[in-house]
Amino acid sequence: MSAEKIFKKLRLDSDKALLIVNAPSEYGSLLEGVNYDTEPRAEGIYDFVQVFAIQQAELETLMKSVGKAGKFDCVFWACYPKGTGKIKSDIKRETVWTAFDLIELQAVSQVAIDETWSALRGRPATMVGK
């Protein structure tokens, strides 16, 4: 899948403030020429936050470290290996919900990034359905 199609699916606007943490190298190559941070510089400054994790404990740690980095109701994605993929992981869609609870977000939509990675979007509970 092309970078353009993936970015559209994820609502990634390269003109906005982006935080993309722990991206795998194949995803990083799609971001060539895109300006983004790989760790938060401050709280409440990012329009788009995306974290990648292989294990649940890692996901929960990353969520806690970037949970306040995004603006209120920013586009926030938690990315994890598909259960049918080559990467072995203990993360499932339901366990991502638990990780979102840690930062007071609610899971609202899921997309496939590629044949390896899935992404689950979180939003503040007050914004769900709006």
C-alpha positions in Angstrom: 0.0 0.0 0.0 1.2 3.5 -0.8 2.2 6.0 1.8 -0.6 8.3 0.6 -3.3 5.6 1.1 -2.0 4.8 4.6 -1.7 8.4 5.6 -5.3 9.0 4.4 -6.6 6.0 6.3 -4.8 7.3 9.5 -5.8 10.9 8.9 -2.1 11.8 9.0 -1.6 15.4 7.8 2.1 16.1 7.3 1.5 19.8 7.8 0.4 19.2 11.4 2.5 18.6 14.5 3.2 14.8 14.5 4.5 12.4 17.2 5.3 8.9 16.0 6.9 6.7 18.6 8.6 3.4 18.1 7.8 3.1 14.4 9.2 0.0 12.7 11.7 0.6 10.0 9.4 -0.3 7.1 6.9 2.3 8.4 9.7 4.8 8.9 10.6 4.6 5.3 7.1 5.7 4.3 7.7 8.8 6.5 10.7 9.9 4.4 10.4 13.7 4.0 7.8 14.1 6.7 8.7 16.2 9.7 7.7 14.4 13.0 9.0 13.9 16.5 9.9 10.4 17.9 9.5 11.5 21.5 7.3 14.1 23.1 8.8 17.6 23.5 5.9 19.0 25.6 2.3 18.3 26.6 -0.7 19.2 24.5 1.2 20.2 21.3 0.6 17.4 18.8 -2.3 17.0 16.3 -1.4 13.4 15.6 0.0 10.8 18.0 0.9 7.3 16.9 2.6 4.6 19.0 3.8 1.2 17.9 4.3 -1.7 20.3 4.8 -5.5 20.1 4.1 -6.4 23.8 1.3 -5.2 26.0 3.6 -4.0 28.8 5.5 -1.9 26.2 2.3 -0.5 24.8 1.1 0.6 28.3 4.5 2.2 29.1 4.4 4.1 25.8 0.8 5.2 26.3 1.6 6.6 29.7 4.7 8.5 28.3 2.8 10.1 25.4 -0.7 10.3 26.8 -0.7 14.0 27.4 1.5 14.9 24.4 -1.5 15.3 22.1 -3.9 18.2 21.9 -7.4 17.5 23.2 -9.1 15.1 20.7 -6.0 14.8 18.6 -5.8 11.8 16.2 -4.3 9.2 18.5 -3.4 5.7 17.2 -2.1 2.6 19.0 -0.5 0.3 16.6 0.2 -3.4 17.2 1.0 -6.6 15.2 -1.9 -8.4 13.6 -2.7 -11.7 15.2 -2.2 -13.4 11.8 1.1 -11.7 11.1 4.7 -12.9 11.5 5.4 -10.9 14.6 4.4 -12.7 17.8 2.6 -10.4 20.3 0.4 -10.6 23.4 -1.5 -7.5 22.2 -5.1 -7.9 21.0 -7.7 -5.3 20.2 -9.3 -5.8 23.6 -6.0 -5.3 25.4 -5.5 -2.0 23.6 -8.7 -0.8 25.1 -7.1 -1.4 28.5 -4.1 0.7 27.5 -6.4 3.5 26.3 -8.1 3.5 29.7 -4.7 4.4 31.2 -4.8 7.7 29.4 -8.6 8.3 29.6 -9.3 7.6 25.9 -11.9 5.3 24.4 -11.3 3.1 21.4 -13.4 4.2 18.4 -12.1 2.7 15.2 -9.7 0.2 13.8 -7.7 0.1 10.5 -5.2 -2.2 8.9 -2.0 -0.3 8.2 -0.5 -3.2 6.2 -0.3 -7.0 6.3 1.7 -6.8 9.6 0.2 -3.9 11.6 -3.3 -2.9 12.9 -4.1 0.4 14.4 -6.8 1.3 16.9 -7.8 5.0 17.4 -8.7 6.5 20.7 -10.7 9.6 21.5 -11.8 11.3 24.7 -15.1 9.7 25.9 -16.8 13.1 25.7 -16.0 13.3 21.9 -17.1 9.7 21.0 -20.0 9.9 18.5 -19.4 13.6 17.7 
